[in-house]
Amino acid sequence: MDDEEILNLYHDSEFSETSILELWHEVANNFDVPSGYLRPEDELADMGIINFTVDHPKLEDITDIAIERMNALNKPINFQDISTLDDYISALAVKK
């Protein structure tokens, strides 16, 4: 899936295209997964990790990035509600 196809998934959303792509690629880069392989329903905890453990460094890294974004946006985010790539984008994307 290329960037245009990714944006088509969020065609009716209230989010900035730049923000959507930035977050999508951020997750892909963090988990060393080609962005074109990802889908909105992909579970962050399962991305490219075999025998995943809750304290896996890649999950900790994406959590740290999300906290930085939350602080920059001055927006409270319930991390327990973020399990999929789509959840991550919905919680952290900047509106148009």
N, CA, C and O atoms as CSV, one atom per row, in Angstrom:
chain,resi,resn,atom,element,x,y,z
A,1,MET,N,N,0.847,-1.162,0.000
A,1,MET,CA,C,0.000,0.000,0.000
A,1,MET,C,C,0.904,1.240,0.000
A,1,MET,O,O,1.844,1.333,0.790
A,2,ASP,N,N,0.611,2.174,-0.883
A,2,ASP,CA,C,1.401,3.409,-0.928
A,2,ASP,C,C,0.695,4.515,-0.140
A,2,ASP,O,O,-0.393,4.303,0.394
A,3,ASP,N,N,1.313,5.686,-0.071
A,3,ASP,CA,C,0.766,6.782,0.726
A,3,ASP,C,C,-0.634,7.192,0.268
A,3,ASP,O,O,-1.490,7.506,1.095
A,4,GLU,N,N,-0.863,7.191,-1.023
A,4,GLU,CA,C,-2.183,7.567,-1.535
A,4,GLU,C,C,-3.256,6.594,-1.042
A,4,GLU,O,O,-4.351,7.007,-0.661
A,5,GLU,N,N,-2.932,5.306,-1.053
A,5,GLU,CA,C,-3.887,4.304,-0.559
A,5,GLU,C,C,-4.115,4.456,0.944
A,5,GLU,O,O,-5.232,4.279,1.430
A,6,ILE,N,N,-3.060,4.781,1.670
A,6,ILE,CA,C,-3.199,5.018,3.105
A,6,ILE,C,C,-4.151,6.189,3.341
A,6,ILE,O,O,-5.057,6.101,4.171
A,7,LEU,N,N,-3.946,7.272,2.617
A,7,LEU,CA,C,-4.804,8.447,2.788
A,7,LEU,C,C,-6.241,8.154,2.402
A,7,LEU,O,O,-7.164,8.709,2.997
A,8,ASN,N,N,-6.449,7.290,1.413
A,8,ASN,CA,C,-7.813,6.920,1.020
A,8,ASN,C,C,-8.558,6.238,2.160
A,8,ASN,O,O,-9.780,6.349,2.257
A,9,LEU,N,N,-7.831,5.535,3.020
A,9,LEU,CA,C,-8.456,4.886,4.167
A,9,LEU,C,C,-9.034,5.921,5.137
A,9,LEU,O,O,-9.978,5.632,5.873
A,10,TYR,N,N,-8.467,7.114,5.132
A,10,TYR,CA,C,-8.874,8.176,6.050
A,10,TYR,C,C,-9.522,9.342,5.301
A,10,TYR,O,O,-9.549,10.469,5.797
A,11,HIS,N,N,-10.034,9.067,4.123
A,11,HIS,CA,C,-10.604,10.096,3.254
A,11,HIS,C,C,-11.653,10.958,3.971
A,11,HIS,O,O,-11.679,12.177,3.805
A,12,ASP,N,N,-12.501,10.326,4.753
A,12,ASP,CA,C,-13.578,11.054,5.422
A,12,ASP,C,C,-13.219,11.481,6.844
A,12,ASP,O,O,-14.088,11.913,7.602
A,13,SER,N,N,-11.959,11.363,7.201
A,13,SER,CA,C,-11.575,11.710,8.573
A,13,SER,C,C,-11.390,13.218,8.724
A,13,SER,O,O,-11.372,13.965,7.745
A,14,GLU,N,N,-11.255,13.632,9.955
A,14,GLU,CA,C,-11.040,15.041,10.274
A,14,GLU,C,C,-9.560,15.363,10.438
A,14,GLU,O,O,-9.203,16.451,10.889
A,15,PHE,N,N,-8.694,14.409,10.068
A,15,PHE,CA,C,-7.273,14.551,10.341
A,15,PHE,C,C,-6.486,15.057,9.140
A,15,PHE,O,O,-6.841,14.810,7.987
A,16,SER,N,N,-5.425,15.760,9.439
A,16,SER,CA,C,-4.501,16.262,8.427
A,16,SER,C,C,-3.821,15.097,7.712
A,16,SER,O,O,-3.385,14.139,8.351
A,17,GLU,N,N,-3.732,15.180,6.399
A,17,GLU,CA,C,-3.063,14.125,5.625
A,17,GLU,C,C,-1.611,13.975,6.049
A,17,GLU,O,O,-1.102,12.860,6.158
A,18,THR,N,N,-0.953,15.089,6.287
A,18,THR,CA,C,0.441,15.061,6.720
A,18,THR,C,C,0.577,14.326,8.047
A,18,THR,O,O,1.493,13.525,8.228
A,19,SER,N,N,-0.325,14.597,8.959
A,19,SER,CA,C,-0.297,13.967,10.273
A,19,SER,C,C,-0.553,12.467,10.168
A,19,SER,O,O,0.119,11.675,10.829
A,20,ILE,N,N,-1.508,12.079,9.354
A,20,ILE,CA,C,-1.816,10.653,9.159
A,20,ILE,C,C,-0.582,9.911,8.656
A,20,ILE,O,O,-0.201,8.877,9.203
A,21,LEU,N,N,0.029,10.446,7.619
A,21,LEU,CA,C,1.200,9.773,7.035
A,21,LEU,C,C,2.377,9.776,8.004
A,21,LEU,O,O,3.110,8.792,8.095
A,22,GLU,N,N,2.554,10.856,8.712
A,22,GLU,CA,C,3.657,10.932,9.673
A,22,GLU,C,C,3.505,9.849,10.747
A,22,GLU,O,O,4.470,9.159,11.078
A,23,LEU,N,N,2.309,9.706,11.280
A,23,LEU,CA,C,2.061,8.699,12.316
A,23,LEU,C,C,2.177,7.286,11.766
A,23,LEU,O,O,2.754,6.410,12.410
A,24,TRP,N,N,1.633,7.065,10.583
A,24,TRP,CA,C,1.691,5.739,9.944
A,24,TRP,C,C,3.150,5.311,9.759
A,24,TRP,O,O,3.531,4.194,10.110
A,25,HIS,N,N,3.951,6.210,9.208
A,25,HIS,CA,C,5.361,5.901,8.963
A,25,HIS,C,C,6.163,5.820,10.260
A,25,HIS,O,O,7.128,5.061,10.350
A,26,GLU,N,N,5.771,6.589,11.245
A,26,GLU,CA,C,6.411,6.529,12.553
A,26,GLU,C,C,6.275,5.122,13.150
A,26,GLU,O,O,7.248,4.564,13.657
A,27,VAL,N,N,5.087,4.564,13.089
A,27,VAL,CA,C,4.858,3.206,13.594
A,27,VAL,C,C,5.648,2.204,12.765
A,27,VAL,O,O,6.297,1.316,13.317
A,28,ALA,N,N,5.599,2.339,11.448
A,28,ALA,CA,C,6.330,1.421,10.572
A,28,ALA,C,C,7.824,1.450,10.872
A,28,ALA,O,O,8.457,0.401,10.995
A,29,ASN,N,N,8.382,2.645,10.988
A,29,ASN,CA,C,9.816,2.779,11.272
A,29,ASN,C,C,10.170,2.224,12.637
A,29,ASN,O,O,11.192,1.554,12.791
A,30,ASN,N,N,9.344,2.493,13.619
A,30,ASN,CA,C,9.611,2.024,14.973
A,30,ASN,C,C,9.660,0.501,15.038
A,30,ASN,O,O,10.505,-0.072,15.725
A,31,PHE,N,N,8.751,-0.146,14.321
A,31,PHE,CA,C,8.674,-1.598,14.369
A,31,PHE,C,C,9.435,-2.280,13.229
A,31,PHE,O,O,9.361,-3.499,13.074
A,32,ASP,N,N,10.173,-1.488,12.427
A,32,ASP,CA,C,10.947,-2.028,11.303
A,32,ASP,C,C,10.080,-2.858,10.360
A,32,ASP,O,O,10.456,-3.950,9.933
A,33,VAL,N,N,8.904,-2.304,10.049
A,33,VAL,CA,C,7.958,-2.945,9.145
A,33,VAL,C,C,7.742,-2.002,7.960
A,33,VAL,O,O,7.510,-0.812,8.171
A,34,PRO,N,N,7.811,-2.492,6.732
A,34,PRO,CA,C,7.523,-1.611,5.598
A,34,PRO,C,C,6.121,-1.011,5.737
A,34,PRO,O,O,5.161,-1.732,6.009
A,35,SER,N,N,6.004,0.286,5.555
A,35,SER,CA,C,4.719,0.959,5.764
A,35,SER,C,C,3.611,0.392,4.889
A,35,SER,O,O,2.445,0.403,5.284
A,36,GLY,N,N,3.957,-0.099,3.717
A,36,GLY,CA,C,2.964,-0.655,2.808
A,36,GLY,C,C,2.348,-1.951,3.286
A,36,GLY,O,O,1.294,-2.356,2.794
A,37,TYR,N,N,2.988,-2.608,4.237
A,37,TYR,CA,C,2.462,-3.864,4.779
A,37,TYR,C,C,1.445,-3.644,5.891
A,37,TYR,O,O,0.682,-4.548,6.231
A,38,LEU,N,N,1.437,-2.456,6.447
A,38,LEU,CA,C,0.560,-2.183,7.581
A,38,LEU,C,C,-0.882,-1.973,7.141
A,38,LEU,O,O,-1.165,-1.567,6.014
A,39,ARG,N,N,-1.778,-2.265,8.073
A,39,ARG,CA,C,-3.205,-2.025,7.887
A,39,ARG,C,C,-3.727,-1.376,9.162
A,39,ARG,O,O,-3.161,-1.594,10.234
A,40,PRO,N,N,-4.791,-0.585,9.072
A,40,PRO,CA,C,-5.302,0.115,10.252
A,40,PRO,C,C,-5.627,-0.806,11.426
A,40,PRO,O,O,-5.475,-0.416,12.584
A,41,GLU,N,N,-6.066,-2.003,11.135
A,41,GLU,CA,C,-6.476,-2.926,12.205
A,41,GLU,C,C,-5.307,-3.681,12.832
A,41,GLU,O,O,-5.512,-4.465,13.758
A,42,ASP,N,N,-4.100,-3.465,12.352
A,42,ASP,CA,C,-2.936,-4.147,12.909
A,42,ASP,C,C,-2.741,-3.760,14.373
A,42,ASP,O,O,-2.780,-2.584,14.734
A,43,GLU,N,N,-2.534,-4.768,15.196
A,43,GLU,CA,C,-2.292,-4.561,16.618
A,43,GLU,C,C,-0.839,-4.117,16.827
A,43,GLU,O,O,0.088,-4.771,16.350
A,44,LEU,N,N,-0.653,-3.032,17.525
A,44,LEU,CA,C,0.697,-2.526,17.780
A,44,LEU,C,C,1.540,-3.562,18.514
A,44,LEU,O,O,2.737,-3.689,18.254
A,45,ALA,N,N,0.933,-4.287,19.411
A,45,ALA,CA,C,1.669,-5.265,20.212
A,45,ALA,C,C,2.158,-6.450,19.396
A,45,ALA,O,O,3.031,-7.191,19.849
A,46,ASP,N,N,1.617,-6.642,18.212
A,46,ASP,CA,C,1.970,-7.809,17.402
A,46,ASP,C,C,2.860,-7.491,16.204
A,46,ASP,O,O,3.282,-8.407,15.497
A,47,MET,N,N,3.149,-6.241,15.964
A,47,MET,CA,C,3.839,-5.847,14.741
A,47,MET,C,C,5.267,-6.349,14.657
A,47,MET,O,O,6.162,-5.864,15.348
A,48,GLY,N,N,5.452,-7.311,13.810
A,48,GLY,CA,C,6.799,-7.774,13.508
A,48,GLY,C,C,7.534,-8.391,14.668
A,48,GLY,O,O,8.753,-8.549,14.613
A,49,ILE,N,N,6.828,-8.740,15.705
A,49,ILE,CA,C,7.500,-9.271,16.883
A,49,ILE,C,C,7.031,-10.699,17.129
A,49,ILE,O,O,5.834,-10.954,17.261
A,50,ILE,N,N,7.964,-11.611,17.188
A,50,ILE,CA,C,7.663,-12.997,17.514
A,50,ILE,C,C,7.915,-13.183,18.999
A,50,ILE,O,O,8.889,-12.652,19.533
A,51,ASN,N,N,7.057,-13.924,19.667
A,51,ASN,CA,C,7.166,-14.117,21.120
A,51,ASN,C,C,7.178,-12.774,21.838
A,51,ASN,O,O,8.037,-12.509,22.679
A,52,PHE,N,N,6.235,-11.958,21.499
A,52,PHE,CA,C,6.116,-10.611,22.049
A,52,PHE,C,C,5.922,-10.655,23.558
A,52,PHE,O,O,5.175,-11.482,24.081
A,53,THR,N,N,6.593,-9.770,24.232
A,53,THR,CA,C,6.370,-9.585,25.666
A,53,THR,C,C,5.951,-8.141,25.894
A,53,THR,O,O,6.316,-7.254,25.122
A,54,VAL,N,N,5.196,-7.908,26.936
A,54,VAL,CA,C,4.648,-6.583,27.193
A,54,VAL,C,C,5.732,-5.522,27.337
A,54,VAL,O,O,5.519,-4.366,26.973
A,55,ASP,N,N,6.877,-5.898,27.858
A,55,ASP,CA,C,7.925,-4.912,28.058
A,55,ASP,C,C,8.931,-4.870,26.909
A,55,ASP,O,O,10.090,-4.501,27.101
A,56,HIS,N,N,8.485,-5.244,25.734
A,56,HIS,CA,C,9.362,-5.231,24.563
A,56,HIS,C,C,9.809,-3.794,24.280
A,56,HIS,O,O,8.990,-2.875,24.316
A,57,PRO,N,N,11.098,-3.595,24.000
A,57,PRO,CA,C,11.626,-2.233,23.788
A,57,PRO,C,C,10.907,-1.457,22.685
A,57,PRO,O,O,10.748,-0.242,22.806
A,58,LYS,N,N,10.474,-2.114,21.628
A,58,LYS,CA,C,9.811,-1.394,20.541
A,58,LYS,C,C,8.457,-0.846,20.993
A,58,LYS,O,O,8.069,0.251,20.593
A,59,LEU,N,N,7.747,-1.594,21.815
A,59,LEU,CA,C,6.483,-1.092,22.341
A,59,LEU,C,C,6.739,0.054,23.317
A,59,LEU,O,O,5.986,1.028,23.351
A,60,GLU,N,N,7.789,-0.065,24.098
A,60,GLU,CA,C,8.157,1.028,25.007
A,60,GLU,C,C,8.534,2.275,24.212
A,60,GLU,O,O,8.173,3.388,24.595
A,61,ASP,N,N,9.262,2.094,23.099
A,61,ASP,CA,C,9.661,3.232,22.266
A,61,ASP,C,C,8.450,3.957,21.694
A,61,ASP,O,O,8.381,5.185,21.737
A,62,ILE,N,N,7.489,3.194,21.154
A,62,ILE,CA,C,6.320,3.841,20.549
A,62,ILE,C,C,5.476,4.511,21.630
A,62,ILE,O,O,4.834,5.529,21.371
A,63,THR,N,N,5.472,3.954,22.826
A,63,THR,CA,C,4.759,4.586,23.938
A,63,THR,C,C,5.424,5.906,24.305
A,63,THR,O,O,4.738,6.899,24.548
A,64,ASP,N,N,6.747,5.926,24.347
A,64,ASP,CA,C,7.472,7.166,24.637
A,64,ASP,C,C,7.191,8.227,23.572
A,64,ASP,O,O,7.009,9.402,23.890
A,65,ILE,N,N,7.157,7.807,22.316
A,65,ILE,CA,C,6.859,8.741,21.224
A,65,ILE,C,C,5.444,9.289,21.376
A,65,ILE,O,O,5.206,10.482,21.190
A,66,ALA,N,N,4.512,8.409,21.714
A,66,ALA,CA,C,3.118,8.831,21.894
A,66,ALA,C,C,2.992,9.825,23.048
A,66,ALA,O,O,2.230,10.787,22.957
A,67,ILE,N,N,3.727,9.599,24.119
A,67,ILE,CA,C,3.688,10.523,25.258
A,67,ILE,C,C,4.233,11.893,24.850
A,67,ILE,O,O,3.680,12.923,25.235
A,68,GLU,N,N,5.309,11.903,24.077
A,68,GLU,CA,C,5.859,13.176,23.583
A,68,GLU,C,C,4.832,13.909,22.734
A,68,GLU,O,O,4.660,15.122,22.861
A,69,ARG,N,N,4.150,13.165,21.867
A,69,ARG,CA,C,3.127,13.777,21.007
A,69,ARG,C,C,1.966,14.308,21.844
A,69,ARG,O,O,1.466,15.406,21.598
A,70,MET,N,N,1.542,13.527,22.827
A,70,MET,CA,C,0.449,13.924,23.694
A,70,MET,C,C,0.790,15.244,24.390
A,70,MET,O,O,-0.040,16.148,24.472
A,71,ASN,N,N,2.016,15.337,24.886
A,71,ASN,CA,C,2.447,16.558,25.559
A,71,ASN,C,C,2.519,17.737,24.593
A,71,ASN,O,O,2.131,18.852,24.944
A,72,ALA,N,N,3.008,17.500,23.390
A,72,ALA,CA,C,3.105,18.562,22.391
A,72,ALA,C,C,1.713,19.056,21.968
A,72,ALA,O,O,1.512,20.243,21.711
A,73,LEU,N,N,0.768,18.124,21.904
A,73,LEU,CA,C,-0.597,18.491,21.519
A,73,LEU,C,C,-1.401,19.034,22.690
A,73,LEU,O,O,-2.498,19.565,22.517
A,74,ASN,N,N,-0.829,18.892,23.902
A,74,ASN,CA,C,-1.532,19.287,25.126
A,74,ASN,C,C,-2.918,18.642,25.151
A,74,ASN,O,O,-3.938,19.299,25.361
A,75,LYS,N,N,-2.906,17.336,24.929
A,75,LYS,CA,C,-4.147,16.594,24.773
A,75,LYS,C,C,-4.079,15.331,25.622
A,75,LYS,O,O,-3.146,14.542,25.471
A,76,PRO,N,N,-5.042,15.123,26.507
A,76,PRO,CA,C,-5.027,13.885,27.297
A,76,PRO,C,C,-5.369,12.680,26.418
A,76,PRO,O,O,-6.287,12.732,25.600
A,77,ILE,N,N,-4.628,11.618,26.601
A,77,ILE,CA,C,-4.839,10.411,25.809
A,77,ILE,C,C,-4.857,9.225,26.754
A,77,ILE,O,O,-3.986,9.083,27.613
A,78,ASN,N,N,-5.853,8.383,26.587
A,78,ASN,CA,C,-5.951,7.161,27.375
A,78,ASN,C,C,-5.224,6.059,26.608
A,78,ASN,O,O,-5.751,5.535,25.627
A,79,PHE,N,N,-4.036,5.710,27.043
A,79,PHE,CA,C,-3.223,4.735,26.331
A,79,PHE,C,C,-3.837,3.347,26.321
A,79,PHE,O,O,-3.499,2.526,25.468
A,80,GLN,N,N,-4.724,3.079,27.248
A,80,GLN,CA,C,-5.394,1.780,27.254
A,80,GLN,C,C,-6.343,1.646,26.079
A,80,GLN,O,O,-6.725,0.532,25.719
A,81,ASP,N,N,-6.732,2.758,25.476
A,81,ASP,CA,C,-7.614,2.735,24.311
A,81,ASP,C,C,-6.853,2.576,23.001
A,81,ASP,O,O,-7.468,2.472,21.940
A,82,ILE,N,N,-5.533,2.557,23.062
A,82,ILE,CA,C,-4.723,2.453,21.843
A,82,ILE,C,C,-4.158,1.042,21.727
A,82,ILE,O,O,-3.239,0.665,22.454
A,83,SER,N,N,-4.720,0.276,20.810
A,83,SER,CA,C,-4.182,-1.067,20.583
A,83,SER,C,C,-3.835,-1.299,19.122
A,83,SER,O,O,-2.970,-2.120,18.818
A,84,THR,N,N,-4.500,-0.585,18.206
A,84,THR,CA,C,-4.242,-0.786,16.783
A,84,THR,C,C,-3.573,0.451,16.182
A,84,THR,O,O,-3.499,1.507,16.809
A,85,LEU,N,N,-3.095,0.292,14.966
A,85,LEU,CA,C,-2.523,1.422,14.240
A,85,LEU,C,C,-3.572,2.520,14.077
A,85,LEU,O,O,-3.260,3.700,14.240
A,86,ASP,N,N,-4.800,2.148,13.762
A,86,ASP,CA,C,-5.869,3.127,13.603
A,86,ASP,C,C,-6.136,3.867,14.916
A,86,ASP,O,O,-6.361,5.078,14.910
A,87,ASP,N,N,-6.113,3.154,16.026
A,87,ASP,CA,C,-6.288,3.795,17.332
A,87,ASP,C,C,-5.192,4.832,17.562
A,87,ASP,O,O,-5.452,5.931,18.052
A,88,TYR,N,N,-3.960,4.465,17.201
A,88,TYR,CA,C,-2.808,5.353,17.377
A,88,TYR,C,C,-3.000,6.637,16.558
A,88,TYR,O,O,-2.788,7.745,17.052
A,89,ILE,N,N,-3.399,6.460,15.317
A,89,ILE,CA,C,-3.620,7.618,14.443
A,89,ILE,C,C,-4.776,8.472,14.942
A,89,ILE,O,O,-4.676,9.698,14.993
A,90,SER,N,N,-5.867,7.824,15.305
A,90,SER,CA,C,-7.040,8.556,15.783
A,90,SER,C,C,-6.747,9.349,17.048
A,90,SER,O,O,-7.273,10.447,17.230
A,91,ALA,N,N,-5.919,8.806,17.911
A,91,ALA,CA,C,-5.598,9.478,19.170
A,91,ALA,C,C,-4.605,10.615,19.000
A,91,ALA,O,O,-4.662,11.602,19.733
A,92,LEU,N,N,-3.691,10.488,18.038
A,92,LEU,CA,C,-2.562,11.416,17.975
A,92,LEU,C,C,-2.499,12.307,16.726
A,92,LEU,O,O,-1.666,13.210,16.652
A,93,ALA,N,N,-3.362,12.058,15.765
A,93,ALA,CA,C,-3.324,12.872,14.539
A,93,ALA,C,C,-3.842,14.287,14.809
A,93,ALA,O,O,-4.734,14.500,15.631
A,94,VAL,N,N,-3.263,15.226,14.103
A,94,VAL,CA,C,-3.681,16.615,14.174
A,94,VAL,C,C,-4.860,16.801,13.222
A,94,VAL,O,O,-4.866,16.274,12.110
A,95,LYS,N,N,-5.843,17.551,13.673
A,95,LYS,CA,C,-7.011,17.799,12.831
A,95,LYS,C,C,-6.677,18.795,11.735
A,95,LYS,O,O,-5.752,19.598,11.861
A,96,LYS,N,N,-7.449,18.727,10.655
A,96,LYS,CA,C,-7.254,19.629,9.499
A,96,LYS,C,C,-7.407,21.064,9.898
A,96,LYS,O,O,-7.277,21.955,9.059
